Structures are given as C-alpha cells and as structure tokens.
C-alpha cells in the first residue's frame, strides 16, 4: 500500500503549523544571524516535504519567507523563496519512496533520504543560491560559496537528525495500522 500524496486537509494543517513555527522561530531569533533562521526554515521544509509531499513544503517556503520579509523585516532575498521551492520539490518528489506515511521507513529508505537530501541541498546551497545572488544582486560569488559551505554542512547535519524522527513516525503509523487490523479481526470474530 503506497500513500498517494495530494494536497488536502492534513497538508494544509502541516503548512499552517510549519509556517507558524518558522515565523515564531524567526521572531525569537530576530537578533541572531540570518543564516541560522534560514537554515531552520530548510529543516522544516525538508521534514514537511518528506511527510506531506512537495506542495506543502513549497507553500511553507513561500509563506514563511514572505512573512520574514514583510512582517519581520528580515533582510533576505527572493532567491531564497525559489531555492526553498526547489528544495521542497526535489525532496518531496521522492517522498513516496521514503514510505514514512506508509509506516515502512527502514534503513534502505534512510540511506535513500540521506543521499537524495545531500544531492538536493548541495545543488541549492552550492549552486542555485550563490549563482542566483550573483546574477540578480551582483554579490561576490566566491564569498557566497564559502558562506554556503557552512550552511550546507549545518543543514545536512541537522536534517540527518530527522532520520530518527522519521523512524518514530513510521513506527507509530505501523502500530496504528496493526491496531486497526487487529481490532477489525477481533470484531469479525465476535460476530
């Protein structure tokens, strides 16, 4: 049984909660350095994209970044919105292969997640953001690449902490499915 990823009520709830979480973190970290706020955004986008698909992750990217710019007056560029949409689309595209919502996330899926995650985030942090900022804003390309190496390492390490979370969510879903199946069998036997 493979879960079909579509945009429905669970995705809307995940988008609202994720956006509120990111805006709250952005408000609390307002005095902190901007890269840490943006890296927190990347972690939430990855988690939501794996569990709810690329559409929910993309909507969080757009909503949270726009709120950062308009309400919190965080100095960031619109290049980050497109970069996070690419990140959500790249990781969310493979969400059905990770099988978190099927309750079948195992070691093979964990390895797949780590490889795909590293490739997608490597493309976003080392290619798209530096070259987009260079082309649109004329920023120094080599400085951006050097700064984004730190961001890539930080987000990769933080996102790897999501693997145990995915194991736990998958375990809880599998447990709930087994409970429903046993309840159904028990109900049929009592007739």
ABEGO torsion letter per residue (X at the ends): XBBBBBBBAAAAAAAAAAAAAAAAAAAAAAABBAAAAAAAAAAAAAAAAAAAEAAAAAAAAAAAAAAAAAAAGBBBBAAAAAAAAAAAAAAAAAAAAAGAAAGABBAAAAAAAAAAAAAAAAAAAAAAAAAAAAAAAGBBAAAAAAAAAAAAAAAAAAAAAAAAAAAAAAAAAAAAAAAAAAAAAAAAAAX
